[in-house]
Amino acid sequence: MAKKSSGQKNYAVLLTCWILALFALFAVKLSINYTASYRLRIVLTNLPEDKLLTSLSDTVMVVTFEDKGLSLLPLEMSSKKIVIDYQEMASSYQKKYNNICFQKQQIIQYIQQQHKFSDNVKQIKPERICLHLQNR
């Protein structure tokens, strides 16, 4: 009986070592910098009630992030879409017109404010999103 319990202890120690090794490997892999590109579907919300969206230049945006694996994990696990709040993103000047374009820097700043996205946006394509509104 004594030999069985020491054998079980050896297996427990071996199993613990394997679990610790896997955890260490996982931690090392997630601490490395990665460059990852995601195709994000564009969803516009909070449009003015007196206007109707007639066209959107692009419905998909390719965003490239460069960050540690742990920072990219929430995006990897979530739905691949970017929800753009018109009232929040459009400037007061842009809101005066029916045809507006959100430029590269404006889009990048908006993406960086979103919680599920990494702050390190390397590139976006297309570099602008144009929308055409029509009065109801």
N, C-alpha and C positions, 0 to 999 in steps of 0.2 A: 504493500500500500504506500509506503514512503516513497518508493520509486515513481509511482504514478503521480503523486502530488508534485514531486520535483519536476517531472516531465511536463505537467500542466503549467507549472510556474515558468518553465523555459518557453513554452508556447505563448504564454501571456506576455512575457518579456519580448519575445520576437514580434508578436502582434503589435505591442506598444511601439517598438522601434519602427515597424513598417508604417504605422499611422503617423508617427512623428516625421518620418522621412517624406511621406506624401504631403503632409502639411507644409514642411519646409520647401519642397519643390513647388507647391502651389503658391506659397508666399513669394518665392524668387521669381516665378513666371509672371505674377501680377505686378511686380515692382519694376519690370523692364518697360522701357518706352516702346510704344507701338504706334504705327501709322495705320489708321483704319478709315475706310471710306464707306459711307452708308447712303443708300438711296432712300430719301425721306419724302413721303407723300405730303404735299402742301395742303393744309386745311385752313381756310379763312373763316374767322368768327367775328362776331360783334360788328357787322357791317351796319351802316346807317339804315334806319327803317325806311327812310324816304328814297333810298337808292337800291338798285338791283344790279347784281354782278352779271355783266354780259359776257365777259371773257377774261381769262387768266392766261398770261403768256406761257407759263409752264405749270404742270401739276406735280412734277417730281423734281427734287433738288438733290444733287450729289454733294454731300458735305464730307470733307476729309479732316479728321482730327488727329493730332499727335499728342499722345499723353500716356501715362502709366496705365497698365492693364486694368488696375482697380478702378480708375476713373472712367474707363470705357465700359465697364461691366454693366452699369444701369441701362445704358443705351442698348447694349447687346440683348438684354433681357426684356426690354419694353417694345411697344409697337413702333414701327418705323414710320413715324409721321411727325411733322412739325406743325403745331397749331399756332397760327399767326393771328393775334388779336388786332384787328384793324384800328380800333380806337387807341390802343397803346402804341402801336408801331408808327402809324401815320402822323406826321407833324401837322400842326395847325395850318400851315401853308398848303400842304398836300391835300388836306381835307376839303379845300375850296374847289378842287377840280374833280372831274369825272374820270380823267385818264391820268393815272399816276404810276410811277415806277419806284420800287424800293431798291436802292442802290446797295452795292456790295458791303460797304462799311456799316450801313444801317442794318442790313440783314445779319452780319456777323455779331454786332453788338446785341441784337435781339436774341440770337442763338445763345450767346454767352450768359444772358440773364436767365435762361431757362434752367431749372434745377437738374433735369435728367441729362443735360448735355455737358460735355467737357468744356472748360474755358479756353482750351487751346485749339481754336479753329485754324487749320492750315490753309484750306482752300474751299471755295464753294463754286458750283456750276449749276445753273447759269449765274452770272455775276449780278443779275438784276431780275426782279420779278415785276412785271407790269400787269396792272389790272384796269379794266375798263368798266366803269359804272354807268348806269343810266337812271335818270330820274323816273320815279314811278308815276 
